[in-house]
């Protein structure tokens, strides 16, 4: 229906397999660009993408053309192949199964975008939001299995 604007702001977080620091500085920029392209192909507006050597944060305005699970399947599957084939030939790059996703209100959008944009500074100073960072627990993203995205 023309003229309808959808606001479904989502903050995704996912980690590398084994929480290994696989996202080296020399591949980080290309990886983030690839993630942005995948999201845009799925019709999602990317508000922020950033991370650390062992995890990525992504905030999007979710399109009505794709589900959360499908978006993450496209992002994770595509980016694994992209890094393995294009950026690190002969090496395998894989993500840890699952992800965290939180809905973000319009009023909190700028705060979360700033948090994502400043990942390296926040981690360096220890000024992180524990609930917004991956942990090493079996249920790293809470006990709600349906929100973990294990269907990837």
N, C-alpha and C positions, 0 to 999 in steps of 0.2 A: 504494500500500500504506500503510495508516494507521500512524502511529507512527514513520515514517522522517523524519529531519530532514536536509536537504541543506545542506552548507556549501560554496559555490563563490564565494568572495570574489574579485571582479574589480575592477581599477583601470583605468578608461578615461580616455584623454586625446585630445582632438581640438581643432582650431584653426579659426578663421574663414578664409574665402576670402582669399587674399593676405596672411594674417596681419594683416589690418587691425583696428584697435581698434574693432570694431563693437558690442561689448558695453558700452554706456555704463552708468554707475552707475544711471541712472533706469530701465533695463530689466532690469538684472541680477537683481534679486530675483524679478520675475515670470518671467523665463526659467528660473531655477533651480527655482521652484515648478512650472512646466510640466514640466520634465524629471523631477522627482520623481513627478508624476501619471502620466506616461507609463510610467515604470518600475513603479509600483505597479499600473497597469492590466495590465502584462505579468507581474504576480505577483512582481516582484523587490523585495526589501527594500533600501531606499536607506540606506546608512550615512553618505555624505557627498557633497555636490555644492558646488563652488566653482570659482573660476578668476580669470582676468585679462581685460582688455578684448579679448584676441585668442585665448583658449583656455579650455577647461573641463576640469575633473577630476571624475570621477564614480566612486564606489565602491559596488558593489552586492553583495548575496548573490543570485546568479543563480537564477532560478526554473527548475524543470524544464519549464515551459510555453513557454519561448522560447529561441532560440539567441542567442549573442552577436551575430551578424550581424543577426538580426531586431530585437533590442533596439536596436542602434545605428541601424538604418534607421528604426525608429519614433521614436527620440529625435531624430535629426538631421532627418528629413523633417518631423516634426510641429513641432519647435521653429523651423525655418526659416519655415514657414507662419505659425506663431503670432506670431513677431516681426514678420515682414513685414506681416501683415494686422492684427494687433491693436495692436502697440506702436509701429510705425513705418509708418503708412499712407503709401503712395506710394513707399516705399523697398524695395529687395530685400535680404534678409538670407540669405546662404548660407554653408554650412560648406565648408571645404577637404575634398577627397576623402580618405578614409582615416581611420584612428584608431589609437591604440596601446592595447593591452590587456595587462595583466599579472595573473597569478594571485597572490593574496596568501594567505599561511598564516594560520591562526587566531591564531598567536602574534604575527604582525606586523600584525594588523588595526588595533589602536589606534594604532600608529605611522603607518600610512598615512592613517588618518582624520585624525589631528592634522596631518599634512603638508597634506592637502587643505583642512582648515578654516583653516589659517594661510597660505594662498597669498599674500595681499597683503603680509604681513609678511616672508615668505621672499623674495619677489621684491624688495622694497624693500631688504633687507639683502644680497641676493645669495646667500643661504643656501638654494639649490635643489638638488634631485637631478637632475643632467643627464639621466640615463636616463628620468626621469619627466616631462620637459618636451618639448614639440614643438620640432623644429628646422626650419630652412629647407631642409635637404637634400632631394634628390629622394626618397630613401628615408628620410624623416624618422623612421620608426618601425622601422628595422632592415631587413635584407635579406630577411627572411622575409615574402614578399608575402602569404601566407595569413593572417598575424597582423595585417595592416594594414587589413583590412576594406574592400578596394577594390571589393567587390561592392555597395556602396551605390547 
